[in-house]
Amino acid sequence: MYHRFMWFKSVLRVITFISLTSYLGYYFDQFAVGVICGGIVILAWQYWRLHRLNYWLWHSKKITPPNTRGVWANIYEGIYAVKLNNRNKRKALGEIIRRFREGAEALPDAALVVDEKGNITWCNRLARIELGIRWPEDTGQNINDCIRSAHFKKFFKAQHFDHPIEITSPINPSKVLEIRIVPYAEQDLMLLIRDVTRVIQIENMRKDFVANVSHELKTPLTVINGYLEMIPEDGSMPAPMMHKAITEMRSQSIRMQSLIEELLVLSRIEASTERAFEKLVNVPQVLWQIQAEAEALNRDKQHRIFFDISPILYVYGIETELRSAFSNLIFNAIHYTQPRGVIQVTWGFEGQQAKFSVKDNGDGIAAEHIERLTERFYRVDKARSRTTGGSGLGLSIVKHVLSHHNSKLVIDSVVGRGTEFSCRFSPELISLIESDKGN
């Protein structure tokens, strides 16, 4: 509580004390000694008060001041009021910082702040995901060491930030990032980073869609038209030939329908505007559902399929896309592994990353084919693909889904010994949640 300081009262106390000591000195015929003793007592008293003030400021854990009187009471109360004011300001500033961080994490773009020399001072979660920045380990790291692009270095050095630039993602070569730099605070700069891969790819996607459809539908349409031309107008055709024509046309129409559906799935994934890192996906539940579907699909080939699934390992992503990728890999293993083969499906930790893998003991894939397996409509054995109903789009779908989640498909295969398809998810996308398969 503030008490108004009375200068007159304080001076009067000092004068009264000096007068008393002077009178005692005069009474004992030692006037000078009395005055000096009084001054020494007052000086010692003041130094004692300074000592208590110093101890309270630097060593005491109490925020409340010691009890005292006079001018020192006002000094203590003044310092105490400043402390309370500073503490309240720190609380208010902490609340502002908390709201700023929450707002920054809610941004749809990656955000990163650097000083005038380009050293990183802050970044949000999306920046850590898109640029592979470790936080807070990379605090003070130069931005050019994180974005290793000659185009970006030249752009940053020129200091002309009127227009954004586009670069290849430093951690995902299949992604294109748009970087816009704006002034921030007094001398700092803020980098706003957006994934524009789908914007760039959308026109190519349309062209590829038309080209692929025209190429892949040509054969089944030719077969159907051929049989239709063979059938007389009056329908008088031997029963065996009619049965064969209808069977083949039905098979080709089913193939076309499957092809169109997979093309639409692939196009939807490529053009998706859904953000991949906002929703938590219950991957164990997804895999348990796929396991039931795989067992139904496996009735004819009688494979031994083993699922080893961590029940607590979830990831941030898009559930429909991850389900499509995982099911494609598992169903491909069932289709292309010889009857009564062994298939192992694993979902768990590998170091700090989450790993999904499908391993079989099938025929294996020659090394010259592995790099091209994720291309649209690429087939190692076209005749075999037609027999199994493959369209050549499954692994392309997997590739685009994993690219959308900052991952990639890894293929390890030895001819005659089997193949393993796997992918890994970064620690930033992982969440551990207690789960029960029965729920």
C-alpha positions in Angstrom: 0.0 0.0 0.0 1.4 3.4 -1.0 2.0 5.9 1.8 2.8 9.5 0.9 6.3 10.4 2.0 6.6 13.3 4.4 9.9 15.0 3.9 9.4 17.3 6.9 8.9 14.5 9.3 11.9 12.6 8.1 14.2 15.6 8.3 12.8 16.5 11.7 13.7 13.0 13.0 17.3 13.3 11.8 17.6 16.8 13.3 16.1 15.6 16.6 18.5 12.6 16.8 21.6 14.8 16.0 20.4 17.4 18.5 20.0 14.7 21.2 23.5 13.3 20.6 25.0 16.8 20.5 23.3 17.7 23.8 24.7 14.5 25.4 28.1 15.4 24.1 27.8 19.0 25.4 26.6 17.7 28.7 29.7 15.5 29.1 31.9 18.3 27.7 32.4 16.3 24.4 30.2 18.2 22.0 32.3 17.3 18.9 32.3 13.6 19.9 28.6 13.6 20.4 28.0 15.1 16.9 30.4 12.6 15.3 28.8 9.6 17.1 25.4 10.7 16.0 26.5 11.0 12.4 28.1 7.5 12.6 25.0 6.0 14.0 22.8 7.5 11.3 25.3 6.4 8.6 25.5 2.9 10.0 21.7 2.7 10.2 21.5 3.8 6.5 24.1 1.2 5.4 22.2 -1.5 7.3 19.0 -0.5 5.4 21.0 -0.6 2.1 22.2 -4.1 3.0 18.7 -5.2 3.6 17.6 -3.7 0.3 20.4 -5.4 -1.6 19.6 -8.7 0.0 15.9 -8.4 -0.8 16.6 -7.4 -4.4 19.2 -10.1 -5.2 18.9 -13.0 -2.7 15.5 -13.1 -1.1 12.9 -15.3 -2.7 10.1 -13.2 -1.3 8.5 -10.6 -3.5 7.0 -8.7 -0.6 9.4 -6.1 1.0 10.7 -6.3 4.6 8.9 -4.3 7.2 10.5 -0.9 7.9 9.6 2.8 8.6 10.3 6.2 7.2 12.0 6.9 3.9 13.0 3.3 3.5 9.4 2.2 3.7 8.6 4.4 0.7 11.6 3.1 -1.2 10.6 -0.5 -0.5 7.0 0.2 -1.5 8.2 2.0 -4.7 10.4 -0.9 -5.7 7.7 -3.4 -4.8 5.2 -1.5 -6.9 7.6 -1.6 -9.9 8.1 -5.3 -9.4 4.4 -6.0 -9.4 3.9 -3.8 -12.4 6.7 -5.7 -14.3 5.3 -9.0 -13.3 1.9 -8.0 -14.6 3.5 -6.8 -17.8 5.4 -10.1 -18.2 2.1 -12.0 -17.7 0.4 -9.8 -20.3 3.4 -10.2 -22.7 3.4 -14.0 -22.1 -0.3 -14.1 -23.0 0.4 -12.1 -26.2 3.2 -14.5 -27.1 1.0 -17.5 -26.4 -1.7 -16.1 -28.7 0.8 -15.2 -31.3 2.2 -18.8 -31.3 -1.3 -20.3 -31.5 -2.2 -18.0 -34.4 1.1 -18.8 -36.1 0.5 -22.5 -35.8 -3.0 -22.1 -37.2 -1.6 -20.4 -40.4 -2.3 -22.4 -43.6 1.2 -21.7 -44.7 4.6 -22.4 -43.3 6.0 -19.3 -41.6 9.6 -18.6 -40.6 11.3 -15.5 -39.2 14.9 -14.5 -39.9 17.0 -11.6 -38.9 18.7 -9.2 -41.4 21.6 -11.7 -41.8 19.2 -14.5 -42.6 19.6 -16.4 -39.3 16.5 -18.2 -38.1 14.8 -16.8 -35.0 11.5 -18.6 -35.1 9.3 -21.0 -37.2 6.0 -22.7 -36.9 5.2 -26.4 -37.2 4.5 -26.4 -40.9 7.9 -24.8 -41.5 9.5 -27.6 -39.6 7.6 -30.1 -41.8 8.1 -28.5 -45.2 11.7 -27.5 -44.7 12.9 -30.2 -42.3 13.9 -27.6 -39.7 14.7 -29.0 -36.2 13.4 -26.8 -33.5 14.9 -25.4 -31.3 18.2 -27.0 -32.4 18.4 -24.9 -35.7 17.8 -21.6 -33.9 20.4 -19.2 -35.3 21.1 -21.4 -38.4 21.3 -19.4 -41.6 18.3 -19.9 -43.9 20.6 -20.7 -46.9 21.8 -23.8 -45.0 18.2 -25.0 -44.7 17.1 -24.1 -48.2 20.0 -25.2 -50.4 18.9 -23.6 -53.7 21.0 -21.3 -55.8 17.9 -19.5 -57.1 16.8 -18.8 -53.5 20.2 -17.6 -52.4 20.3 -15.2 -55.3 16.8 -14.0 -54.6 17.5 -13.5 -50.8 20.8 -11.7 -51.5 19.2 -9.3 -54.0 16.7 -8.1 -51.3 14.0 -7.5 -53.9 10.9 -9.2 -52.5 8.1 -7.7 -54.6 7.3 -11.1 -56.1 7.5 -14.6 -54.7 9.8 -17.3 -56.1 9.2 -21.1 -56.6 11.8 -23.7 -55.6 12.0 -27.4 -55.2 11.4 -28.6 -51.7 14.7 -29.3 -49.8 13.3 -32.5 -48.3 10.9 -33.7 -51.0 12.1 -33.3 -54.6 8.6 -33.9 -56.0 7.2 -30.8 -54.2 7.3 -27.2 -55.4 7.3 -24.5 -52.8 6.3 -20.8 -53.3 8.3 -18.5 -51.0 7.2 -15.0 -50.3 9.3 -12.7 -48.1 7.8 -9.7 -46.2 9.3 -7.2 -43.7 8.7 -8.2 -40.1 9.3 -6.1 -37.0 12.2 -3.5 -37.4 14.9 -5.4 -39.3 13.6 -9.0 -39.4 12.0 -10.8 -42.4 9.2 -13.3 -42.5 9.2 -16.1 -45.0 5.7 -17.4 -46.0 6.0 -20.8 -47.7 3.2 -22.5 -49.5 3.0 -25.9 -51.3 2.0 -25.0 -54.9 2.8 -28.5 -56.4 -0.8 -29.2 -57.2 -1.2 -25.8 -58.9 1.7 -26.5 -61.2 0.8 -30.1 -61.8 -2.9 -29.6 -62.5 -2.5 -28.7 -66.1 -0.1 -31.5 -66.7 -2.5 -33.8 -64.9 -5.3 -32.9 -67.3 -3.1 -33.5 -70.3 -1.9 -36.8 -68.9 -5.4 -37.9 -68.1 -6.6 -37.4 -71.7 -3.5 -39.1 -73.1 -3.6 -42.0 -70.7 -7.3 -42.7 -71.2 -7.1 -42.6 -74.9 -4.1 -45.0 -74.9 -5.4 -47.5 -72.3 -9.0 -47.5 -73.5 -8.0 -48.1 -77.1 -7.4 -51.8 -76.7 -10.7 -52.8 -74.8 -12.7 -50.6 -77.1 -11.2 -52.2 -80.2 -12.0 -55.6 -78.8 -15.6 -54.7 -78.0 -16.1 -53.0 -81.4 -14.6 -56.0 -83.1 -17.0 -58.4 -81.5 -19.9 -56.1 -82.2 -19.0 -56.0 -85.8 -18.9 -59.8 -85.9 -22.5 -60.2 -84.5 -25.0 -60.1 -87.3 -27.8 -57.6 -87.2 -30.4 -60.4 -86.7 -28.4 -61.8 -83.8 -28.1 -65.2 -85.5 -24.7 -66.3 -84.2 -23.7 -69.7 -82.9 -24.2 -70.1 -79.2 -20.5 -70.8 -78.4 -19.2 -67.8 -80.3 -21.9 -65.6 -78.8 -21.0 -66.8 -75.3 -17.3 -66.0 -76.0 -18.1 -62.6 -77.4 -20.3 -61.6 -74.5 -17.8 -62.9 -71.9 -14.9 -61.1 -73.6 -16.8 -57.8 -73.9 -18.0 -58.0 -70.3 -14.3 -58.6 -69.2 -13.1 -55.6 -71.3 -15.9 -53.3 -70.0 -15.0 -54.3 -66.4 -11.4 -53.5 -67.1 -12.4 -50.1 -68.5 -14.6 -49.3 -65.5 -11.8 -50.2 -63.1 -9.3 -48.2 -65.1 -11.5 -45.1 -65.1 -12.2 -45.4 -61.3 -8.5 -45.6 -60.6 -7.8 -42.7 -62.9 -10.4 -40.6 -61.0 -8.8 -41.6 -57.7 -5.4 -40.6 -58.9 -6.7 -37.3 -60.3 -8.6 -36.6 -57.0 -5.4 -37.1 -55.0 -3.3 -34.9 -57.3 -5.8 -32.1 -57.2 -6.7 -32.4 -53.5 -6.9 -29.2 -51.6 -7.2 -30.9 -48.3 -4.4 -30.2 -45.9 -2.5 -33.3 -44.9 -1.3 -32.4 -41.5 -4.4 -31.2 -39.6 -6.3 -34.5 -38.8 -5.1 -37.4 -36.8 -5.5 -40.8 -38.6 -6.2 -44.0 -36.6 -3.8 -46.0 -38.8 -4.2 -49.3 -36.7 -8.0 -49.1 -37.2 -7.5 -48.5 -41.0 -5.1 -51.5 -41.2 -7.4 -53.8 -39.3 -10.2 -53.0 -41.7 -7.9 -53.7 -44.7 -6.9 -57.0 -43.0 -10.5 -58.2 -43.1 -10.8 -57.2 -46.8 -7.5 -58.9 -47.6 -8.6 -62.2 -46.0 -11.7 -62.1 -48.1 -9.6 -61.4 -51.3 -7.2 -64.2 -50.4 -9.6 -67.1 -50.3 -8.5 -68.4 -53.7 -4.7 -68.1 -53.4 -4.6 -69.1 -49.7 -1.6 -66.9 -48.8 -0.3 -66.8 -45.2 -0.7 -63.1 -44.3 0.7 -61.8 -41.1 -0.2 -58.4 -39.7 2.1 -56.8 -37.1 0.4 -53.5 -36.2 1.4 -51.1 -33.3 -2.0 -50.2 -31.8 -0.9 -46.9 -30.4 0.9 -45.4 -33.4 -1.2 -42.7 -35.2 -0.1 -40.2 -37.8 -1.4 -36.8 -39.0 -2.7 -37.1 -42.6 -5.7 -37.7 -44.8 -7.3 -41.0 -43.9 -8.9 -41.8 -47.4 -5.5 -41.3 -49.1 -3.5 -43.4 -46.6 -6.1 -46.1 -46.8 -5.8 -46.2 -50.6 -2.0 -46.4 -50.4 -1.9 -49.1 -47.8 -4.6 -51.2 -49.5 -3.0 -50.9 -52.9 0.3 -52.3 -51.5 -1.4 -55.1 -49.6 -3.7 -56.1 -52.5 -0.8 -56.0 -55.0 1.1 -58.5 -52.9 -1.9 -60.8 -52.9 -2.4 -60.5 -56.6 1.2 -60.9 -57.7 2.5 -63.5 -55.1 2.2 -67.2 -56.1 -0.5 -69.2 -54.4 0.2 -70.2 -50.8 2.9 -67.6 -50.5 3.8 -65.6 -47.4 3.0 -61.9 -47.0 4.1 -59.8 -44.0 2.4 -56.4 -43.2 4.2 -54.3 -40.6 3.2 -50.9 -38.9 5.5 -49.7 -36.2 8.6 -47.6 -35.2 11.9 -47.5 -37.0 14.1 -45.2 -34.9 12.1 -42.0 -34.4 10.1 -42.6 -37.6 6.9 -44.6 -38.3 7.3 -47.3 -40.9 4.8 -49.2 -43.0 5.9 -52.2 -45.0 4.5 -55.0 -47.1 6.9 -57.9 -47.7 6.2 -61.0 -49.8 8.2 -64.1 -51.0 7.0 -63.8 -54.6 9.0 -63.8 -57.9 10.7 -60.5 -57.2 11.3 -57.6 -59.6 14.4 -57.0 -61.7 16.5 -54.0 -60.8 15.9 -52.3 -64.2 12.2 -52.1 -63.6 12.2 -50.7 -60.0 12.8 -47.1 -60.9 9.8 -47.0 -63.3 7.3 -49.0 -61.2 5.5 -45.8 -60.0 5.0 -44.5 -63.5 1.4 -44.5 -64.7 0.5 -47.6 -66.7 4.0 -49.1 -66.4 3.9 -52.8 -66.2 6.8 -55.3 -65.7 4.8 -58.0 -67.5 1.9 -56.7 -69.5 0.4 -60.1 -70.2 0.5 -61.0 -66.5 -1.1 -57.7 -65.5 -4.0 -58.3 -67.9 -4.5 -61.7 -66.3 -4.6 -60.3 -62.7 -6.6 -57.3 -63.7 -3.9 -54.8 -63.0 -4.2 -51.3 -64.5 -0.7 -50.0 -63.8 -2.0 -47.2 -61.7 -1.8 -48.7 -58.1 1.8 -47.8 -57.4 1.3 -44.4 -59.0 -1.5 -43.7 -56.6 0.7 -44.8 -53.7 3.5 -42.5 -54.8 1.3 -39.5 -55.0 -0.3 -40.2 -51.6 3.1 -40.6 -49.9 4.4 -37.4 -51.6 1.4 -35.6 -50.2 2.5 -36.8 -46.7 6.2 -35.9 -47.2 7.2 -39.5 -47.6 8.2 -41.8 -50.5 7.9 -45.4 -51.6 11.0 -47.5 -51.1 11.2 -50.8 -53.1 13.7 -53.5 -52.2 13.5 -56.6 -54.3 15.6 -59.7 -55.2 14.5 -61.8 -58.2 13.3 -65.2 -57.0 13.3 -64.2 -53.3 10.5 -61.6 -53.0 9.9 -57.8 -52.6 9.4 -55.3 -49.8 7.4 -52.1 -50.3 7.9 -49.6 -47.5 7.4 -46.0 -46.5 8.3 -43.9 -43.5 6.7 -40.9 -41.8 8.7 -38.2 -40.0 8.5 -37.7 -36.2 6.5 -34.4 -36.8 3.6 -36.5 -38.1 3.6 -39.1 -35.3 1.2 -39.2 -32.3 1.0 -42.0 -29.7 -2.5 -42.7 -28.4 -3.7 -45.6 -26.3 -6.0 -47.6 -28.4 -8.0 -50.9 -28.2 -8.6 -53.0 -31.2 -12.0 -53.9 -30.0 -13.2 -50.3 -29.9 
